[in-house]
């Protein structure tokens, strides 16, 4: 049985429809009982939809560097993904 922590690793393949059927079934069984993960999947899907509407614009080099540093720092913080999921699910 899949756990919440497993969902993030499978999300891309699930949304793209290329997840192996047995794993997809396990994931969908988990989603049936987990409102937090449902919200996470829905947010992921909405992010993809909204990002397709973005247009490319130049941002200053300094801002690019600050943003890249911030993201790298946050991604390696312990508990980042669980805090993010908590914030997304309210």
N, CA, C and O atoms as a Tinker XYZ file with bonds, in Angstrom:
   360  protein
     1  N      0.838000   -1.189000    0.000000    73     2
     2  CA     0.000000    0.000000    0.000000    64     1     3
     3  C      0.883000    1.254000    0.000000    63     2     4     5
     4  O      1.845000    1.352000    0.762000    81     3
     5  N      0.544000    2.187000   -0.851000    73     3     6
     6  CA     1.319000    3.428000   -0.946000    64     5     7
     7  C      1.018000    4.344000    0.231000    63     6     8     9
     8  O     -0.079000    4.326000    0.789000    81     7
     9  N      1.999000    5.133000    0.591000    73     7    10
    10  CA     1.859000    6.129000    1.646000    64     9    11
    11  C      1.993000    7.523000    1.024000    63    10    12    13
    12  O      2.440000    7.665000   -0.114000    81    11
    13  N      1.607000    8.529000    1.773000    73    11    14
    14  CA     1.658000    9.912000    1.286000    64    13    15
    15  C      3.033000   10.271000    0.742000    63    14    16    17
    16  O      3.141000   10.937000   -0.287000    81    15
    17  N      4.065000    9.842000    1.415000    73    15    18
    18  CA     5.425000   10.195000    0.984000    64    17    19
    19  C      5.786000    9.603000   -0.375000    63    18    20    21
    20  O      6.709000   10.085000   -1.032000    81    19
    21  N      5.065000    8.556000   -0.807000    73    19    22
    22  CA     5.330000    7.926000   -2.100000    64    21    23
    23  C      4.727000    8.698000   -3.274000    63    22    24    25
    24  O      5.188000    8.564000   -4.408000    81    23
    25  N      3.715000    9.491000   -3.011000    73    23    26
    26  CA     2.950000   10.147000   -4.065000    64    25    27
    27  C      3.811000   11.092000   -4.894000    63    26    28    29
    28  O      3.717000   11.091000   -6.121000    81    27
    29  N      4.644000   11.894000   -4.250000    73    27    30
    30  CA     5.471000   12.861000   -4.966000    64    29    31
    31  C      6.360000   12.232000   -6.018000    63    30    32    33
    32  O      6.577000   12.811000   -7.082000    81    31
    33  N      6.877000   11.042000   -5.724000    73    31    34
    34  CA     7.769000   10.370000   -6.663000    64    33    35
    35  C      7.020000    9.816000   -7.875000    63    34    36    37
    36  O      7.614000    9.619000   -8.934000    81    35
    37  N      5.727000    9.567000   -7.724000    73    35    38
    38  CA     4.940000    8.960000   -8.791000    64    37    39
    39  C      4.091000    9.965000   -9.560000    63    38    40    41
    40  O      3.495000    9.637000  -10.585000    81    39
    41  N      4.047000   11.174000   -9.059000    73    39    42
    42  CA     3.102000   12.168000   -9.556000    64    41    43
    43  C      3.241000   12.459000  -11.045000    63    42    44    45
    44  O      2.241000   12.470000  -11.763000    81    43
    45  N      4.444000   12.692000  -11.516000    73    43    46
    46  CA     4.627000   13.030000  -12.926000    64    45    47
    47  C      4.087000   11.920000  -13.828000    63    46    48    49
    48  O      3.296000   12.179000  -14.735000    81    47
    49  N      4.517000   10.689000  -13.575000    73    47    50
    50  CA     4.061000    9.567000  -14.405000    64    49    51
    51  C      2.549000    9.374000  -14.291000    63    50    52    53
    52  O      1.894000    9.022000  -15.272000    81    51
    53  N      1.999000    9.599000  -13.114000    73    51    54
    54  CA     0.553000    9.459000  -12.926000    64    53    55
    55  C     -0.212000   10.483000  -13.767000    63    54    56    57
    56  O     -1.132000   10.127000  -14.504000    81    55
    57  N      0.168000   11.732000  -13.654000    73    55    58
    58  CA    -0.519000   12.802000  -14.386000    64    57    59
    59  C     -0.343000   12.641000  -15.893000    63    58    60    61
    60  O     -1.256000   12.941000  -16.662000    81    59
    61  N      0.818000   12.173000  -16.311000    73    59    62
    62  CA     1.083000   11.971000  -17.736000    64    61    63
    63  C      0.422000   10.696000  -18.276000    63    62    64    65
    64  O      0.400000   10.475000  -19.486000    81    63
    65  N     -0.115000    9.862000  -17.381000    73    63    66
    66  CA    -0.793000    8.647000  -17.807000    64    65    67
    67  C      0.137000    7.516000  -18.214000    63    66    68    69
    68  O     -0.261000    6.634000  -18.975000    81    67
    69  N      1.373000    7.527000  -17.717000    73    67    70
    70  CA     2.336000    6.494000  -18.097000    64    69    71
    71  C      2.747000    5.610000  -16.913000    63    70    72    73
    72  O      3.693000    4.829000  -17.016000    81    71
    73  N      2.043000    5.737000  -15.810000    73    71    74
    74  CA     2.344000    4.924000  -14.639000    64    73    75
    75  C      1.874000    3.494000  -14.880000    63    74    76    77
    76  O      0.796000    3.275000  -15.432000    81    75
    77  N      2.679000    2.526000  -14.468000    73    75    78
    78  CA     2.299000    1.121000  -14.625000    64    77    79
    79  C      0.937000    0.885000  -13.975000    63    78    80    81
    80  O      0.688000    1.371000  -12.872000    81    79
    81  N      0.055000    0.144000  -14.646000    73    79    82
    82  CA    -1.306000   -0.065000  -14.133000    64    81    83
    83  C     -1.403000   -0.545000  -12.681000    63    82    84    85
    84  O     -2.238000   -0.022000  -11.943000    81    83
    85  N     -0.598000   -1.507000  -12.234000    73    83    86
    86  CA    -0.734000   -1.927000  -10.831000    64    85    87
    87  C     -0.395000   -0.807000   -9.838000    63    86    88    89
    88  O     -1.050000   -0.659000   -8.806000    81    87
    89  N      0.634000   -0.025000  -10.166000    73    87    90
    90  CA     1.018000    1.084000   -9.286000    64    89    91
    91  C     -0.039000    2.178000   -9.354000    63    90    92    93
    92  O     -0.376000    2.785000   -8.338000    81    91
    93  N     -0.564000    2.430000  -10.557000    73    91    94
    94  CA    -1.626000    3.431000  -10.719000    64    93    95
    95  C     -2.838000    3.058000   -9.860000    63    94    96    97
    96  O     -3.444000    3.922000   -9.224000    81    95
    97  N     -3.183000    1.782000   -9.845000    73    95    98
    98  CA    -4.317000    1.331000   -9.053000    64    97    99
    99  C     -4.060000    1.558000   -7.555000    63    98   100   101
   100  O     -4.946000    2.007000   -6.827000    81    99
   101  N     -2.857000    1.247000   -7.114000    73    99   102
   102  CA    -2.505000    1.486000   -5.710000    64   101   103
   103  C     -2.583000    2.973000   -5.373000    63   102   104   105
   104  O     -3.097000    3.356000   -4.322000    81   103
   105  N     -2.066000    3.805000   -6.279000    73   103   106
   106  CA    -2.089000    5.250000   -6.061000    64   105   107
   107  C     -3.533000    5.748000   -5.973000    63   106   108   109
   108  O     -3.866000    6.539000   -5.091000    81   107
   109  N     -4.376000    5.290000   -6.876000    73   107   110
   110  CA    -5.779000    5.721000   -6.867000    64   109   111
   111  C     -6.524000    5.222000   -5.627000    63   110   112   113
   112  O     -7.423000    5.899000   -5.130000    81   111
   113  N     -6.153000    4.040000   -5.128000    73   111   114
   114  CA    -6.740000    3.562000   -3.876000    64   113   115
   115  C     -6.328000    4.473000   -2.724000    63   114   116   117
   116  O     -7.141000    4.793000   -1.857000    81   115
   117  N     -5.082000    4.883000   -2.719000    73   115   118
   118  CA    -4.604000    5.806000   -1.684000    64   117   119
   119  C     -5.353000    7.137000   -1.784000    63   118   120   121
   120  O     -5.799000    7.682000   -0.775000    81   119
   121  N     -5.484000    7.648000   -2.996000    73   119   122
   122  CA    -6.168000    8.928000   -3.184000    64   121   123
   123  C     -7.625000    8.878000   -2.737000    63   122   124   125
   124  O     -8.170000    9.883000   -2.281000    81   123
   125  N     -8.251000    7.722000   -2.866000    73   123   126
   126  CA    -9.655000    7.587000   -2.471000    64   125   127
   127  C     -9.852000    7.855000   -0.978000    63   126   128   129
   128  O    -10.944000    8.230000   -0.551000    81   127
   129  N     -8.796000    7.662000   -0.188000    73   127   130
   130  CA    -8.903000    7.829000    1.265000    64   129   131
   131  C     -8.032000    8.948000    1.825000    63   130   132   133
   132  O     -7.894000    9.066000    3.043000    81   131
   133  N     -7.443000    9.771000    0.962000    73   131   134
   134  CA    -6.493000   10.775000    1.457000    64   133   135
   135  C     -6.770000   12.151000    0.842000    63   134   136   137
   136  O     -6.250000   12.462000   -0.229000    81   135
   137  N     -7.572000   12.965000    1.503000    73   135   138
   138  CA    -7.870000   14.303000    0.967000    64   137   139
   139  C     -6.629000   15.168000    0.767000    63   138   140   141
   140  O     -6.586000   15.984000   -0.154000    81   139
   141  N     -5.620000   14.999000    1.623000    73   139   142
   142  CA    -4.398000   15.790000    1.483000    64   141   143
   143  C     -3.678000   15.488000    0.183000    63   142   144   145
   144  O     -3.218000   16.403000   -0.500000    81   143
   145  N     -3.576000   14.219000   -0.163000    73   143   146
   146  CA    -2.899000   13.842000   -1.405000    64   145   147
   147  C     -3.735000   14.204000   -2.626000    63   146   148   149
   148  O     -3.189000   14.541000   -3.676000    81   147
   149  N     -5.055000   14.136000   -2.495000    73   147   150
   150  CA    -5.926000   14.573000   -3.595000    64   149   151
   151  C     -5.671000   16.052000   -3.873000    63   150   152   153
   152  O     -5.540000   16.459000   -5.027000    81   151
   153  N     -5.602000   16.850000   -2.815000    73   151   154
   154  CA    -5.331000   18.287000   -2.985000    64   153   155
   155  C     -3.965000   18.497000   -3.620000    63   154   156   157
   156  O     -3.802000   19.377000   -4.465000    81   155
   157  N     -2.984000   17.698000   -3.222000    73   155   158
   158  CA    -1.631000   17.797000   -3.780000    64   157   159
   159  C     -1.640000   17.486000   -5.277000    63   158   160   161
   160  O     -1.034000   18.215000   -6.062000    81   159
   161  N     -2.319000   16.415000   -5.675000    73   159   162
   162  CA    -2.412000   16.042000   -7.091000    64   161   163
   163  C     -3.148000   17.118000   -7.878000    63   162   164   165
   164  O     -2.729000   17.481000   -8.977000    81   163
   165  N     -4.238000   17.627000   -7.324000    73   163   166
   166  CA    -4.998000   18.671000   -8.016000    64   165   167
   167  C     -4.184000   19.947000   -8.176000    63   166   168   169
   168  O     -4.255000   20.605000   -9.213000    81   167
   169  N     -3.418000   20.294000   -7.164000    73   167   170
   170  CA    -2.555000   21.471000   -7.255000    64   169   171
   171  C     -1.479000   21.271000   -8.316000    63   170   172   173
   172  O     -1.162000   22.192000   -9.069000    81   171
   173  N     -0.925000   20.081000   -8.371000    73   171   174
   174  CA     0.085000   19.757000   -9.379000    64   173   175
   175  C     -0.502000   19.900000  -10.781000    63   174   176   177
   176  O      0.112000   20.501000  -11.663000    81   175
   177  N     -1.689000   19.345000  -10.976000    73   175   178
   178  CA    -2.353000   19.446000  -12.287000    64   177   179
   179  C     -2.641000   20.899000  -12.649000    63   178   180   181
   180  O     -2.421000   21.324000  -13.783000    81   179
   181  N     -3.130000   21.643000  -11.682000    73   179   182
   182  CA    -3.445000   23.053000  -11.941000    64   181   183
   183  C     -2.175000   23.844000  -12.262000    63   182   184   185
   184  O     -2.199000   24.745000  -13.100000    81   183
   185  N     -1.094000   23.517000  -11.610000    73   183   186
   186  CA     0.184000   24.179000  -11.894000    64   185   187
   187  C      0.602000   23.943000  -13.341000    63   186   188   189
   188  O      1.059000   24.864000  -14.018000    81   187
   189  N      0.446000   22.714000  -13.808000    73   187   190
   190  CA     0.779000   22.397000  -15.200000    64   189   191
   191  C     -0.101000   23.212000  -16.143000    63   190   192   193
   192  O      0.396000   23.808000  -17.098000    81   191
   193  N     -1.399000   23.240000  -15.880000    73   191   194
   194  CA    -2.336000   23.981000  -16.724000    64   193   195
   195  C     -1.981000   25.465000  -16.761000    63   194   196   197
   196  O     -1.913000   26.068000  -17.832000    81   195
   197  N     -1.758000   26.044000  -15.594000    73   195   198
   198  CA    -1.445000   27.473000  -15.536000    64   197   199
   199  C     -0.092000   27.792000  -16.168000    63   198   200   201
   200  O      0.072000   28.841000  -16.791000    81   199
   201  N      0.866000   26.900000  -16.011000    73   199   202
   202  CA     2.187000   27.184000  -16.575000    64   201   203
   203  C      2.172000   27.186000  -18.098000    63   202   204   205
   204  O      3.018000   27.824000  -18.724000    81   203
   205  N      1.233000   26.488000  -18.691000    73   203   206
   206  CA     1.121000   26.490000  -20.149000    64   205   207
   207  C      0.657000   27.851000  -20.676000    63   206   208   209
   208  O      0.849000   28.171000  -21.849000    81   207
   209  N      0.049000   28.638000  -19.802000    73   207   210
   210  CA    -0.432000   29.966000  -20.187000    64   209   211
   211  C      0.625000   31.053000  -20.010000    63   210   212   213
   212  O      0.421000   32.192000  -20.429000    81   211
   213  N      1.735000   30.711000  -19.401000    73   211   214
   214  CA     2.781000   31.700000  -19.157000    64   213   215
   215  C      3.485000   32.094000  -20.443000    63   214   216   217
   216  O      3.609000   31.298000  -21.374000    81   215
   217  N      3.932000   33.306000  -20.474000    73   215   218
   218  CA     4.742000   33.739000  -21.615000    64   217   219
   219  C      6.151000   34.015000  -21.092000    63   218   220   221
   220  O      6.350000   34.361000  -19.928000    81   219
   221  N      7.087000   33.857000  -21.962000    73   219   222
   222  CA     8.483000   34.031000  -21.573000    64   221   223
   223  C      8.816000   35.514000  -21.476000    63   222   224   225
   224  O      8.501000   36.299000  -22.371000    81   223
   225  N      9.451000   35.877000  -20.385000    73   223   226
   226  CA     9.899000   37.249000  -20.177000    64   225   227
   227  C     11.275000   37.208000  -19.532000    63   226   228   229
   228  O     11.591000   36.300000  -18.764000    81   227
   229  N     12.068000   38.187000  -19.849000    73   227   230
   230  CA    13.395000   38.293000  -19.246000    64   229   231
   231  C     13.262000   38.832000  -17.819000    63   230   232   233
   232  O     12.496000   39.758000  -17.553000    81   231
   233  N     14.020000   38.235000  -16.928000    73   231   234
   234  CA    14.108000   38.792000  -15.585000    64   233   235
   235  C     15.572000   39.118000  -15.338000    63   234   236   237
   236  O     16.463000   38.478000  -15.896000    81   235
   237  N     15.814000   40.112000  -14.502000    73   235   238
   238  CA    17.202000   40.518000  -14.263000    64   237   239
   239  C     18.051000   39.351000  -13.751000    63   238   240   241
   240  O     17.568000   38.505000  -12.999000    81   239
   241  N     19.306000   39.319000  -14.163000    73   239   242
   242  CA    20.244000   38.257000  -13.789000    64   241   243
   243  C     20.343000   38.113000  -12.280000    63   242   244   245
   244  O     20.377000   36.996000  -11.764000    81   243
   245  N     20.392000   39.230000  -11.569000    73   243   246
   246  CA    20.510000   39.189000  -10.107000    64   245   247
   247  C     19.314000   38.474000   -9.487000    63   246   248   249
   248  O     19.474000   37.680000   -8.559000    81   247
   249  N     18.125000   38.751000   -9.994000    73   247   250
   250  CA    16.927000   38.099000   -9.488000    64   249   251
   251  C     16.946000   36.602000   -9.808000    63   250   252   253
   252  O     16.538000   35.786000   -8.981000    81   251
   253  N     17.410000   36.244000  -10.988000    73   251   254
   254  CA    17.535000   34.829000  -11.351000    64   253   255
   255  C     18.428000   34.096000  -10.364000    63   254   256   257
   256  O     18.085000   33.010000   -9.898000    81   255
   257  N     19.553000   34.678000  -10.052000    73   255   258
   258  CA    20.504000   34.043000   -9.132000    64   257   259
   259  C     19.917000   33.902000   -7.731000    63   258   260   261
   260  O     20.071000   32.860000   -7.093000    81   259
   261  N     19.245000   34.947000   -7.254000    73   259   262
   262  CA    18.632000   34.888000   -5.923000    64   261   263
   263  C     17.544000   33.813000   -5.878000    63   262   264   265
   264  O     17.447000   33.060000   -4.909000    81   263
   265  N     16.739000   33.748000   -6.918000    73   263   266
   266  CA    15.670000   32.759000   -6.978000    64   265   267
   267  C     16.231000   31.340000   -7.017000    63   266   268   269
   268  O     15.734000   30.462000   -6.311000    81   267
   269  N     17.244000   31.107000   -7.818000    73   267   270
   270  CA    17.861000   29.785000   -7.892000    64   269   271
   271  C     18.458000   29.378000   -6.543000    63   270   272   273
   272  O     18.308000   28.231000   -6.121000    81   271
   273  N     19.113000   30.283000   -5.885000    73   271   274
   274  CA    19.696000   29.994000   -4.568000    64   273   275
   275  C     18.612000   29.672000   -3.550000    63   274   276   277
   276  O     18.745000   28.727000   -2.771000    81   275
   277  N     17.545000   30.450000   -3.555000    73   275   278
   278  CA    16.434000   30.236000   -2.627000    64   277   279
   279  C     15.815000   28.857000   -2.833000    63   278   280   281
   280  O     15.574000   28.128000   -1.870000    81   279
   281  N     15.561000   28.506000   -4.081000    73   279   282
   282  CA    14.933000   27.214000   -4.390000    64   281   283
   283  C     15.845000   26.060000   -3.968000    63   282   284   285
   284  O     15.383000   25.105000   -3.343000    81   283
   285  N     17.111000   26.138000   -4.298000    73   283   286
   286  CA    18.057000   25.077000   -3.904000    64   285   287
   287  C     18.092000   24.908000   -2.392000    63   286   288   289
   288  O     18.104000   23.786000   -1.885000    81   287
   289  N     18.108000   26.018000   -1.682000    73   287   290
   290  CA    18.149000   25.981000   -0.221000    64   289   291
   291  C     16.882000   25.335000    0.343000    63   290   292   293
   292  O     16.959000   24.480000    1.225000    81   291
   293  N     15.732000   25.738000   -0.160000    73   291   294
   294  CA    14.456000   25.223000    0.352000    64   293   295
   295  C     14.247000   23.752000    0.021000    63   294   296   297
   296  O     13.710000   23.009000    0.842000    81   295
   297  N     14.656000   23.323000   -1.150000    73   295   298
   298  CA    14.447000   21.936000   -1.550000    64   297   299
   299  C     15.228000   20.961000   -0.682000    63   298   300   301
   300  O     14.849000   19.796000   -0.561000    81   299
   301  N     16.309000   21.423000   -0.082000    73   299   302
   302  CA    17.135000   20.545000    0.738000    64   301   303
   303  C     16.840000   20.668000    2.225000    63   302   304   305
   304  O     17.489000   20.010000    3.038000    81   303
   305  N     15.873000   21.497000    2.592000    73   303   306
   306  CA    15.503000   21.614000    4.001000    64   305   307
   307  C     14.756000   20.359000    4.434000    63   306   308   309
   308  O     13.894000   19.871000    3.703000    81   307
   309  N     15.073000   19.836000    5.605000    73   307   310
   310  CA    14.314000   18.682000    6.110000    64   309   311
   311  C     12.837000   19.054000    6.286000    63   310   312   313
   312  O     12.512000   20.107000    6.836000    81   311
   313  N     11.967000   18.189000    5.819000    73   311   314
   314  CA    10.534000   18.404000    5.992000    64   313   315
   315  C      9.903000   19.372000    5.014000    63   314   316   317
   316  O      8.733000   19.719000    5.171000    81   315
   317  N     10.646000   19.823000    4.001000    73   315   318
   318  CA    10.107000   20.808000    3.060000    64   317   319
   319  C      8.825000   20.312000    2.399000    63   318   320   321
   320  O      7.827000   21.031000    2.349000    81   319
   321  N      8.857000   19.073000    1.889000    73   319   322
   322  CA     7.702000   18.556000    1.139000    64   321   323
   323  C      6.494000   18.364000    2.037000    63   322   324   325
   324  O      5.371000   18.620000    1.602000    81   323
   325  N      6.680000   17.922000    3.274000    73   323   326
   326  CA     5.528000   17.748000    4.162000    64   325   327
   327  C      4.954000   19.098000    4.560000    63   326   328   329
   328  O      3.736000   19.233000    4.677000    81   327
   329  N      5.798000   20.102000    4.771000    73   327   330
   330  CA     5.287000   21.450000    5.076000    64   329   331
   331  C      4.526000   22.028000    3.894000    63   330   332   333
   332  O      3.494000   22.676000    4.065000    81   331
   333  N      5.044000   21.788000    2.687000    73   331   334
   334  CA     4.365000   22.273000    1.496000    64   333   335
   335  C      2.995000   21.628000    1.359000    63   334   336   337
   336  O      2.012000   22.311000    1.072000    81   335
   337  N      2.923000   20.318000    1.561000    73   335   338
   338  CA     1.646000   19.615000    1.459000    64   337   339
   339  C      0.665000   20.150000    2.508000    63   338   340   341
   340  O     -0.516000   20.330000    2.211000    81   339
   341  N      1.144000   20.406000    3.729000    73   339   342
   342  CA     0.298000   20.931000    4.788000    64   341   343
   343  C     -0.261000   22.296000    4.398000    63   342   344   345
   344  O     -1.439000   22.578000    4.614000    81   343
   345  N      0.585000   23.129000    3.829000    73   343   346
   346  CA     0.131000   24.463000    3.405000    64   345   347
   347  C     -0.880000   24.376000    2.277000    63   346   348   349
   348  O     -1.836000   25.150000    2.243000    81   347
   349  N     -0.685000   23.447000    1.355000    73   347   350
   350  CA    -1.592000   23.320000    0.217000    64   349   351
   351  C     -2.954000   22.757000    0.620000    63   350   352   353
   352  O     -3.969000   23.070000   -0.002000    81   351
   353  N     -2.970000   21.935000    1.652000    73   351   354
   354  CA    -4.220000   21.303000    2.066000    64   353   355
   355  C     -4.914000   22.048000    3.187000    63   354   356   357
   356  O     -5.995000   21.656000    3.625000    81   355
   357  N     -4.297000   23.123000    3.652000    73   355   358
   358  CA    -4.923000   23.968000    4.648000    64   357   359
   359  C     -4.704000   23.447000    6.007000    63   358   360
   360  O     -5.168000   24.042000    6.979000    81   359
